Amino acid sequence: MIRRLNLSARLRAVPAAVLLAALAATGSAHAAIPFFGTQVDTSAVAAADGAAPEADWQMDVETVSAQAASVGDVHVATAGAFAGPGLLTVSADVSAGALSHAVASAHFSGSFLSTGTVSLSLDYNPVTFSDGSGAAATSLFVSLSNGGTTLFEDYVQGPWSFSYTPVAGSTSVLDLTLSSEVTAAFLSPGTGNASAFGSVAIMGAVPEASTWLMFSLGLAGMAAFGRRRSQQRVEEVAA
């Protein structure tokens, strides 16, 4: 009987482990970075064979989008871009295009105040597709600076994260350019298409010491309570 009670006590400890994992995940949850002095701009260019080309360029301080479409009798090229606080998306597509081209670009620049260790996370999702003799490509260029010093400047191929500890109270600048481009030269109308899409969300995660302390105290209390109940049950059975 005592063995059964000990097994029961171990089983009751399982929810605590599950709770620990859940609390850990919650404690490291991403949150929006409080940017200021932001500037966003987007551009879109589309040129389909046999159709008039079209271009669009927009700039603002918060949210902006650009779109272009070049549509002929059989050839179509489209491009679109969106830029807003913490989010960039671009897309380009060519359908049945003979020497057709589409390109979209979104740019974000924003400053944020450093209060300790800074953890940045870019959830970049590129998607490219081509059928026939077309070609598609999506790229993300990341430039991160702090106080005039470049910390990172390069292309990234997927989800990207970066951490650093600047002087408290200093200002960091995050600069991102996301581009999507398609070029196609299909042999005959209606034989293929090419498309490229990219999206990136800018998030930050800096776990607070007070949060982890509360989690630890709560779990310690649960463990002590479980041990007391198990000991009481064992004593009752033994009696």
C-alpha positions as CSV (number, residue, x, y, z in Angstrom):
1,M,0.0,0.0,0.0
2,I,2.9,2.3,0.8
3,R,4.4,1.7,-2.6
4,R,1.1,2.7,-4.2
5,L,1.0,5.9,-2.3
6,N,4.6,6.7,-3.3
7,L,3.7,6.1,-7.0
8,S,0.7,8.3,-6.5
9,A,2.9,11.1,-5.2
10,R,5.2,10.8,-8.2
11,L,2.3,10.9,-10.5
12,R,1.0,14.1,-8.8
13,A,4.4,15.6,-9.5
14,V,3.9,15.3,-13.3
15,P,1.4,18.3,-13.5
16,A,4.1,20.4,-11.8
17,A,6.6,19.5,-14.5
18,V,4.1,20.4,-17.2
19,L,3.3,23.7,-15.4
20,L,7.0,24.4,-15.3
21,A,7.3,24.0,-19.0
22,A,4.3,26.1,-19.6
23,L,5.6,28.9,-17.3
24,A,9.0,28.8,-19.0
25,A,7.3,29.2,-22.4
26,T,5.2,32.0,-21.2
27,G,8.1,33.8,-19.5
28,S,10.0,33.9,-22.8
29,A,7.0,35.0,-24.9
30,H,7.8,37.6,-27.5
31,A,6.4,41.1,-27.4
32,A,6.4,44.0,-29.7
33,I,9.5,46.3,-29.4
34,P,8.5,49.9,-28.5
35,F,10.1,51.7,-31.5
36,F,10.2,55.4,-32.0
37,G,11.4,57.6,-34.8
38,T,10.2,55.0,-37.3
39,Q,10.2,55.4,-41.1
40,V,8.9,52.9,-43.6
41,D,8.9,52.9,-47.4
42,T,7.7,50.4,-50.0
43,S,8.2,50.1,-53.7
44,A,6.7,47.8,-56.4
45,V,7.6,47.5,-60.1
46,A,5.9,45.2,-62.6
47,A,6.6,44.9,-66.3
48,A,4.9,42.2,-68.4
49,D,5.9,41.5,-72.0
50,G,3.6,43.4,-74.4
51,A,2.0,45.4,-71.6
52,A,2.7,48.9,-70.2
53,P,4.9,48.7,-67.1
54,E,3.8,50.1,-63.8
55,A,5.6,51.3,-60.7
56,D,4.6,52.6,-57.2
57,W,6.6,54.0,-54.3
58,Q,5.2,55.1,-50.9
59,M,6.8,56.4,-47.7
60,D,5.4,57.2,-44.2
61,V,6.3,57.0,-40.6
62,E,4.0,54.1,-39.6
63,T,2.1,52.0,-42.2
64,V,2.4,52.1,-46.0
65,S,1.9,49.9,-49.0
66,A,2.7,49.9,-52.7
67,Q,1.4,47.8,-55.6
68,A,1.9,47.6,-59.3
69,A,0.3,45.5,-62.1
70,S,1.3,45.1,-65.7
71,V,-1.4,43.2,-67.6
72,G,-1.3,42.3,-71.2
73,D,-3.4,39.9,-73.3
74,V,-1.6,36.8,-72.2
75,H,1.3,38.1,-69.9
76,V,0.8,39.4,-66.4
77,A,3.2,40.7,-63.8
78,T,2.2,42.0,-60.3
79,A,4.1,43.2,-57.3
80,G,3.0,44.3,-53.8
81,A,4.7,45.4,-50.6
82,F,3.5,46.4,-47.1
83,A,5.5,47.9,-44.2
84,G,4.2,48.7,-40.7
85,P,5.3,48.6,-37.1
86,G,7.1,45.3,-36.7
87,L,5.9,43.7,-39.9
88,L,7.1,43.6,-43.5
89,T,5.6,41.6,-46.4
90,V,6.5,41.6,-50.1
91,S,5.2,39.5,-53.1
92,A,6.0,39.3,-56.8
93,D,4.4,37.2,-59.4
94,V,4.7,36.6,-63.2
95,S,2.3,34.5,-65.1
96,A,2.8,33.4,-68.7
97,G,5.5,36.0,-69.0
98,A,7.9,36.3,-71.9
99,L,10.8,38.4,-70.6
100,S,8.6,39.7,-67.8
101,H,9.7,41.1,-64.4
102,A,8.3,41.9,-61.0
103,V,10.0,43.2,-57.9
104,A,8.7,44.4,-54.5
105,S,10.7,45.9,-51.6
106,A,9.8,47.0,-48.1
107,H,12.1,48.9,-45.8
108,F,11.8,49.6,-42.1
109,S,13.9,51.8,-39.8
110,G,13.2,52.4,-36.1
111,S,14.9,53.4,-32.9
112,F,14.4,51.9,-29.5
113,L,15.7,52.6,-26.0
114,S,18.0,50.1,-24.4
115,T,17.2,49.1,-20.8
116,G,19.4,46.1,-20.5
117,T,20.1,43.0,-22.6
118,V,18.3,43.3,-25.9
119,S,17.0,40.1,-27.7
120,L,15.7,40.6,-31.2
121,S,13.9,37.9,-33.2
122,L,13.0,38.1,-36.9
123,D,10.5,35.5,-38.0
124,Y,11.4,35.4,-41.7
125,N,9.3,33.2,-44.0
126,P,10.5,33.1,-47.6
127,V,8.5,31.2,-50.3
128,T,9.6,30.9,-53.9
129,F,8.1,29.0,-56.8
130,S,8.9,28.7,-60.5
131,D,7.4,26.6,-63.3
132,G,8.8,26.6,-66.8
133,S,11.8,28.8,-67.5
134,G,11.0,31.4,-64.9
135,A,13.0,32.2,-61.8
136,A,12.0,33.6,-58.4
137,A,13.9,34.8,-55.4
138,T,13.2,36.4,-52.0
139,S,15.8,37.9,-49.7
140,L,16.0,39.7,-46.4
141,F,18.8,42.1,-45.6
142,V,19.3,43.0,-41.9
143,S,21.3,46.0,-40.6
144,L,21.4,46.6,-36.9
145,S,23.3,49.5,-35.4
146,N,23.8,51.0,-31.9
147,G,25.1,54.5,-31.3
148,G,26.5,54.7,-34.8
149,T,28.2,51.3,-34.5
150,T,27.1,48.5,-36.9
151,L,26.4,45.3,-35.0
152,F,25.1,43.2,-37.9
153,E,24.8,43.7,-41.6
154,D,24.1,40.8,-43.9
155,Y,21.5,38.7,-45.7
156,V,19.7,36.1,-43.7
157,Q,18.1,32.9,-45.1
158,G,15.5,32.1,-42.4
159,P,14.5,33.0,-38.8
160,W,17.1,35.2,-37.2
161,S,17.8,36.2,-33.6
162,F,20.4,38.5,-32.1
163,S,21.2,39.5,-28.5
164,Y,23.5,42.2,-27.2
165,T,23.9,44.3,-24.1
166,P,24.2,48.0,-24.8
167,V,24.7,50.7,-22.3
168,A,21.5,51.3,-20.4
169,G,19.7,54.3,-21.8
170,S,21.4,54.2,-25.1
171,T,19.5,54.2,-28.4
172,S,19.7,51.3,-30.9
173,V,18.6,51.5,-34.5
174,L,17.2,48.5,-36.4
175,D,17.2,48.7,-40.2
176,L,15.5,46.1,-42.4
177,T,15.0,45.7,-46.1
178,L,12.9,42.8,-47.4
179,S,12.7,42.2,-51.2
180,S,11.0,39.8,-53.5
181,E,11.9,39.5,-57.2
182,V,10.7,37.4,-60.1
183,T,12.1,37.2,-63.7
184,A,10.5,35.0,-66.3
185,A,11.0,34.2,-69.9
186,F,8.6,31.4,-70.8
187,L,8.9,29.9,-74.2
188,S,5.2,30.3,-75.1
189,P,2.1,31.9,-73.5
190,G,0.4,30.0,-70.8
191,T,3.3,27.6,-70.1
192,G,4.3,28.6,-66.6
193,N,4.6,31.1,-63.8
194,A,6.9,32.2,-61.1
195,S,6.3,33.8,-57.8
196,A,8.1,34.9,-54.7
197,F,6.8,35.9,-51.2
198,G,8.5,37.0,-48.1
199,S,7.2,38.1,-44.6
200,V,9.1,39.1,-41.5
201,A,7.8,40.0,-38.0
202,I,10.0,42.0,-35.7
203,M,9.7,40.9,-32.1
204,G,11.7,41.2,-28.9
205,A,12.0,39.1,-25.8
206,V,13.7,40.1,-22.6
207,P,12.7,37.8,-19.6
208,E,12.3,39.8,-16.4
209,A,14.1,38.5,-13.2
210,S,11.0,39.2,-11.1
211,T,8.9,37.0,-13.3
212,W,11.2,34.0,-13.0
213,L,11.4,34.6,-9.2
214,M,7.7,34.4,-8.9
215,F,7.6,31.2,-11.0
216,S,10.3,29.6,-8.8
217,L,8.6,30.5,-5.6
218,G,5.2,29.2,-6.8
219,L,6.7,25.9,-7.9
220,A,8.6,25.5,-4.6
221,G,5.4,26.0,-2.7
222,M,3.6,23.4,-4.8
223,A,6.4,20.9,-4.2
224,A,6.4,21.4,-0.5
225,F,2.6,21.1,-0.3
226,G,2.8,17.8,-2.3
227,R,5.5,16.4,0.0
228,R,3.4,17.2,3.1
229,R,0.3,15.6,1.7
230,S,2.2,12.4,0.7
231,Q,3.9,12.2,4.1
232,Q,0.5,12.5,5.8
233,R,-1.0,9.8,3.7
234,V,1.9,7.4,4.4
235,E,1.6,8.1,8.2
236,E,-2.2,7.4,8.1
237,V,-1.6,4.1,6.3
238,A,1.2,3.1,8.6
239,A,-1.0,3.8,11.6
